[in-house]
Amino acid sequence: MHTVSNALVGVAVFAVFFVLLMGLANMIRGGSPNLSQKLMRWRVGLQFLAILLIIGVLFFRSHS
């Protein structure tokens, strides 16, 4: 079970990192401000989900 939860947390963190890099790359190259805003909203949402997932994993590991 720990392997699955570790993989899920890793995927969630990578997704946040990937969207962050895409947003930064768009801003650096002078891309569309609307796309930058959309990517940053996605980043915030993914961060929220990643934090919930991490808290859930820690909770279930402490009660197992």
C-alpha positions as CSV (number, residue, x, y, z in Angstrom):
1,M,0.0,0.0,0.0
2,H,2.9,2.4,0.7
3,T,4.2,1.9,-2.8
4,V,0.9,3.0,-4.3
5,S,0.5,6.0,-2.1
6,N,4.1,7.0,-2.7
7,A,3.5,6.8,-6.4
8,L,0.3,8.9,-6.2
9,V,2.0,11.6,-4.2
10,G,4.9,11.6,-6.7
11,V,2.5,12.0,-9.6
12,A,0.6,14.8,-7.9
13,V,3.8,16.7,-7.1
14,F,5.2,16.2,-10.6
15,A,1.9,17.5,-12.1
16,V,2.2,20.7,-10.0
17,F,5.8,21.1,-11.0
18,F,5.0,20.5,-14.7
19,V,2.2,23.0,-14.8
20,L,4.4,25.5,-12.9
21,L,7.1,25.2,-15.5
22,M,4.7,25.5,-18.4
23,G,3.4,28.7,-16.8
24,L,6.8,30.1,-16.2
25,A,8.0,29.3,-19.8
26,N,4.9,31.0,-21.2
27,M,5.6,34.1,-19.2
28,I,9.3,34.2,-20.0
29,R,8.7,33.9,-23.8
30,G,6.0,36.5,-23.7
31,G,3.1,34.3,-24.5
32,S,-0.5,34.9,-23.9
33,P,-1.4,36.4,-20.5
34,N,-4.7,34.4,-20.6
35,L,-2.8,31.1,-21.0
36,S,-0.5,32.1,-18.1
37,Q,-3.6,32.9,-15.9
38,K,-5.2,29.6,-16.8
39,L,-2.0,27.6,-16.1
40,M,-1.6,29.3,-12.7
41,R,-5.2,28.5,-11.8
42,W,-4.5,24.9,-12.7
43,R,-1.4,25.0,-10.6
44,V,-3.3,26.2,-7.6
45,G,-6.0,23.5,-8.1
46,L,-3.4,20.8,-8.4
47,Q,-1.6,22.0,-5.3
48,F,-4.8,21.8,-3.4
49,L,-5.4,18.2,-4.5
50,A,-1.7,17.3,-3.9
51,I,-1.9,18.7,-0.3
52,L,-5.2,16.8,0.3
53,L,-3.6,13.6,-1.0
54,I,-0.5,14.0,1.2
55,I,-2.6,14.7,4.3
56,G,-4.8,11.7,3.5
57,V,-1.7,9.5,3.1
58,L,-0.2,10.7,6.3
59,F,-3.5,10.2,8.2
60,F,-4.0,6.7,7.0
61,R,-0.4,5.7,7.6
62,S,-0.6,7.0,11.2
63,H,-3.8,5.0,11.8
64,S,-2.6,1.7,10.3
